[in-house]
Amino acid sequence: MANKPGTQARFVLFDVLYEDGSRRSNRKVPAELLGGLDGDMPARKEIEAQDNEIAKASGKSALPIASLERVGGKKR
C-alpha cells in the first residue's frame, strides 16, 4: 500500500551541542540526506554549512560542533 501524501517527514530535527557548551535546539536537516550507511553523519555536514551561512551573515565565526542528537531519538 502506498503512503498517504504528507505522512513522511521532510525534515529531521537535531539538538546541537557546541564545544563552548552552548546548545541550539530543533535544527532542521532534510530527511533525504539521512539514512543509509552514513546514518546521521550527513546531518553534521548540513548543520555546519548552515552555521557557516549564519556566521557569514552575522560577521561572527562559526562554533565547532561537539555533538548532535536527534530530537525524540533514543539516548545512546
Beta strands, then each sheet from edge to edge (+ up, - down):
strand 1: 11-18
strand 2: 23-30
strand 3: 65-70
sheet 1: 2+ 1- 3+
end
